[in-house]
Amino acid sequence: MPRSLKMSKPSEKNHNRHLDMLQDYKNYIVRQIQELEKLDNQSEFAKKWNENTVKERKEEAVIIDKIIKNLIRF
């Protein structure tokens, strides 16, 4: 029977749910970065203030993206 016609195992559903949660979190981080960058464009003070936060969030988004790609192969 083709895999697409089989019933999903509970572990597969769990895996997919966790992938969705990671993707949602990544999207949240990307929105945060966009909001901080908007503030940065409005104020030089905000740009300096948010510099480390933006850098950390971008690194976090890259790491989450790598995790998602590795889990998809699982």
DAJO-V575339 format. One record per residue. N is the residue number from 0. D_CENTER is the distance of its C-alpha to the mean C-alpha in Angstrom with 2 decimals. Layout:
n=N d_center=D_CENTER
n=N d_center=D_CENTER
This chain:
n=0 d_center=34.43
n=1 d_center=31.39
n=2 d_center=28.08
n=3 d_center=26.94
n=4 d_center=29.97
n=5 d_center=29.48
n=6 d_center=28.27
n=7 d_center=24.87
n=8 d_center=25.21
n=9 d_center=23.77
n=10 d_center=21.73
n=11 d_center=20.23
n=12 d_center=19.40
n=13 d_center=17.84
n=14 d_center=15.81
n=15 d_center=14.59
n=16 d_center=13.93
n=17 d_center=11.79
n=18 d_center=9.81
n=19 d_center=9.52
n=20 d_center=8.60
n=21 d_center=5.66
n=22 d_center=4.66
n=23 d_center=6.05
n=24 d_center=4.63
n=25 d_center=1.43
n=26 d_center=4.92
n=27 d_center=6.78
n=28 d_center=6.23
n=29 d_center=7.15
n=30 d_center=9.92
n=31 d_center=11.00
n=32 d_center=11.49
n=33 d_center=13.41
n=34 d_center=15.50
n=35 d_center=16.37
n=36 d_center=17.37
n=37 d_center=19.53
n=38 d_center=21.24
n=39 d_center=21.75
n=40 d_center=23.59
n=41 d_center=25.85
n=42 d_center=26.87
n=43 d_center=27.51
n=44 d_center=27.48
n=45 d_center=23.97
n=46 d_center=22.85
n=47 d_center=24.37
n=48 d_center=23.14
n=49 d_center=19.42
n=50 d_center=19.55
n=51 d_center=18.32
n=52 d_center=15.60
n=53 d_center=14.14
n=54 d_center=14.60
n=55 d_center=12.96
n=56 d_center=9.78
n=57 d_center=9.73
n=58 d_center=10.49
n=59 d_center=7.83
n=60 d_center=5.13
n=61 d_center=7.78
n=62 d_center=8.31
n=63 d_center=5.26
n=64 d_center=6.02
n=65 d_center=9.51
n=66 d_center=9.35
n=67 d_center=8.33
n=68 d_center=11.09
n=69 d_center=13.43
n=70 d_center=13.18
n=71 d_center=13.92
n=72 d_center=17.03
n=73 d_center=18.00
